[in-house]
Every structure is written in C-alpha cells, then in structure tokens.
Amino acid sequence: MSLARVSWLTVVAICVFASIGLFVTGYAGYGVTVIAVGLAAGVNLLPEPSGE
C-alpha cells in the first residue's frame, strides 16, 4: 500500500471519528460537513480507471 493511499485513509478515518464526536455533542451541522469532507477525501481511495 502506498504512502499516499495510507494518508488518504487516515484523513477519512479522522473525519469519521470527528463526525461521530460532533453528532454526540449536538453539532449536527458540523458533523454533516465533516462527513462531506471525508467523502471527498474518500474519492482518492477509488481505483484509477483503466486507460483503454
């Protein structure tokens, strides 16, 4: 696994834990925003399209 992939996976994991914490403390709007950031970072974990 490459360093770039590990770093994006780390960002996604941090976003998941941060959003859970924000939902628990009652900051639902910020939690949704952090989920959106995590999803945007997760796009970088998708496999690259084949160049046919």
Backbone as ProteinMPNN parsed JSONL, in Angstrom:
{"seq_chain_A": "MSLARVSWLTVVAICVFASIGLFVTGYAGYGVTVIAVGLAAGVNLLPEPSGE", "coords_chain_A": {"N_chain_A": [[0.855, -1.172, 0.0], [0.586, 2.193, -0.856], [2.151, 5.228, 0.349], [0.65, 7.521, -0.114], [-1.944, 6.501, -0.355], [-2.325, 5.474, 2.225], [-2.237, 7.836, 3.684], [-4.541, 9.192, 2.758], [-6.463, 7.401, 3.631], [-6.122, 7.691, 6.363], [-7.002, 10.339, 6.706], [-9.713, 10.03, 6.049], [-10.509, 8.284, 8.109], [-10.079, 9.919, 10.366], [-11.976, 11.883, 9.855], [-14.325, 10.379, 10.098], [-14.304, 9.675, 12.861], [-14.291, 12.257, 13.973], [-16.728, 13.277, 13.046], [-18.536, 11.589, 14.33], [-18.034, 12.32, 16.989], [-18.873, 14.991, 16.861], [-21.61, 14.696, 16.288], [-22.445, 13.425, 18.637], [-22.032, 15.4, 20.545], [-23.883, 17.237, 19.774], [-23.578, 18.92, 17.603], [-24.784, 18.839, 14.868], [-24.844, 19.962, 12.271], [-22.165, 20.618, 11.761], [-21.162, 18.053, 11.907], [-22.267, 16.831, 9.633], [-20.959, 18.313, 7.709], [-18.292, 17.528, 8.109], [-18.518, 14.862, 7.437], [-19.027, 15.165, 4.709], [-16.564, 16.194, 3.889], [-14.961, 13.98, 4.484], [-16.019, 12.117, 2.661], [-15.307, 13.361, 0.292], [-12.54, 13.163, 0.495], [-12.372, 10.42, 0.451], [-12.816, 9.785, -2.189], [-10.367, 9.749, -3.364], [-9.462, 7.259, -2.76], [-10.577, 5.475, -4.457], [-10.225, 3.052, -7.101], [-8.041, 3.671, -9.862], [-9.203, 4.607, -13.101], [-9.122, 2.388, -15.9], [-7.034, 2.944, -18.694], [-8.18, 2.556, -21.494]], "CA_chain_A": [[0.0, 0.0, 0.0], [1.436, 3.367, -0.99], [2.051, 6.234, 1.401], [-0.459, 8.414, -0.449], [-3.194, 5.808, -0.014], [-2.41, 5.406, 3.688], [-2.552, 9.167, 4.196], [-5.949, 9.473, 2.488], [-7.238, 6.552, 4.53], [-6.037, 8.33, 7.671], [-7.889, 11.504, 6.674], [-11.087, 9.528, 6.087], [-10.756, 7.763, 9.454], [-10.185, 11.057, 11.277], [-13.273, 12.506, 9.588], [-15.373, 9.527, 10.676], [-14.301, 9.846, 14.317], [-14.663, 13.633, 14.279], [-18.162, 13.454, 12.824], [-19.231, 10.9, 15.432], [-17.919, 13.193, 18.157], [-19.708, 16.177, 16.67], [-23.008, 14.303, 16.443], [-22.698, 13.118, 20.043], [-22.077, 16.65, 21.31], [-25.017, 18.035, 19.344], [-23.258, 19.784, 16.472], [-25.156, 18.017, 13.709], [-24.464, 20.627, 11.026], [-20.728, 20.419, 11.569], [-20.956, 16.635, 11.655], [-22.569, 16.573, 8.23], [-19.89, 18.929, 6.928], [-17.101, 16.683, 8.219], [-18.8, 13.672, 6.63], [-18.829, 15.55, 3.307], [-15.115, 16.282, 3.673], [-14.476, 12.603, 4.459], [-16.404, 11.508, 1.384], [-14.47, 13.956, -0.752], [-11.213, 12.558, 0.617], [-12.507, 9.012, 0.091], [-12.768, 9.645, -3.643], [-8.979, 9.453, -3.717], [-9.195, 5.852, -2.488], [-11.148, 4.658, -5.525], [-9.208, 2.616, -8.062], [-7.898, 4.511, -11.043], [-9.837, 3.99, -14.279], [-8.182, 1.837, -16.883], [-6.937, 3.811, -19.858], [-8.336, 1.786, -22.728]], "C_chain_A": [[0.901, 1.236, 0.0], [1.193, 4.353, 0.162], [0.891, 7.187, 1.145], [-1.801, 7.783, -0.067], [-3.393, 5.726, 1.492], [-2.787, 6.773, 4.253], [-4.01, 9.537, 3.93], [-6.853, 8.641, 3.379], [-7.24, 7.124, 5.947], [-6.965, 9.534, 7.75], [-9.349, 11.066, 6.773], [-11.423, 9.009, 7.484], [-10.909, 8.896, 10.465], [-11.53, 11.754, 11.086], [-14.418, 11.687, 10.173], [-15.449, 9.723, 12.188], [-14.717, 11.258, 14.722], [-16.161, 13.846, 14.099], [-18.976, 12.752, 13.904], [-19.196, 11.766, 16.683], [-18.794, 14.423, 18.042], [-21.188, 15.844, 16.799], [-23.359, 14.042, 17.907], [-22.834, 14.398, 20.869], [-23.158, 17.599, 20.831], [-24.751, 18.979, 18.191], [-23.516, 19.036, 15.167], [-24.726, 18.651, 12.391], [-22.99, 20.459, 10.719], [-20.411, 18.95, 11.29], [-21.208, 16.263, 10.211], [-21.47, 17.144, 7.338], [-18.632, 18.067, 6.95], [-17.302, 15.381, 7.451], [-18.587, 13.986, 5.147], [-17.347, 15.659, 2.976], [-14.515, 14.874, 3.604], [-14.82, 11.88, 3.17], [-15.571, 12.064, 0.24], [-13.056, 13.384, -0.707], [-11.25, 11.091, 0.195], [-12.497, 8.771, -1.405], [-11.357, 9.285, -4.088], [-8.603, 7.998, -3.447], [-9.778, 4.928, -3.553], [-10.056, 4.216, -6.493], [-9.198, 3.525, -9.277], [-8.547, 3.826, -12.239], [-8.781, 3.473, -15.257], [-8.201, 2.704, -18.136], [-7.011, 3.048, -21.171], [-8.563, 2.659, -23.914]], "O_chain_A": [[1.863, 1.311, 0.765], [0.169, 4.304, 0.843], [0.22, 7.615, 2.084], [-2.68, 8.452, 0.475], [-4.511, 5.89, 1.982], [-3.571, 6.858, 5.199], [-4.655, 10.137, 4.79], [-7.893, 9.118, 3.832], [-8.249, 7.049, 6.647], [-7.643, 9.727, 8.759], [-10.13, 11.672, 7.506], [-12.514, 9.271, 7.989], [-11.781, 8.835, 11.332], [-12.153, 12.171, 12.062], [-15.38, 12.254, 10.691], [-16.534, 9.917, 12.736], [-15.424, 11.432, 15.714], [-16.794, 14.521, 14.91], [-20.0, 13.275, 14.343], [-20.212, 11.928, 17.36], [-19.396, 14.851, 19.027], [-21.946, 16.631, 17.365], [-24.446, 14.4, 18.361], [-23.654, 14.468, 21.784], [-23.34, 18.666, 21.418], [-25.624, 19.77, 17.833], [-22.585, 18.654, 14.459], [-24.287, 17.944, 11.484], [-22.603, 20.194, 9.581], [-19.498, 18.643, 10.523], [-20.463, 15.478, 9.624], [-21.096, 16.536, 6.335], [-17.979, 17.896, 5.921], [-16.352, 14.852, 6.875], [-18.032, 13.17, 4.412], [-16.923, 15.256, 1.893], [-13.658, 14.606, 2.761], [-14.01, 11.116, 2.644], [-15.178, 11.333, -0.668], [-12.445, 13.147, -1.749], [-10.276, 10.575, -0.353], [-12.2, 7.662, -1.848], [-11.179, 8.587, -5.087], [-7.534, 7.551, -3.864], [-9.502, 3.728, -3.551], [-9.07, 4.929, -6.684], [-10.228, 4.076, -9.665], [-8.457, 2.606, -12.382], [-7.705, 4.05, -15.408], [-9.261, 3.143, -18.582], [-6.011, 2.914, -21.875], [-8.713, 2.159, -25.029]]}, "name": "protein", "num_of_chains": 1, "seq": "MSLARVSWLTVVAICVFASIGLFVTGYAGYGVTVIAVGLAAGVNLLPEPSGE"}
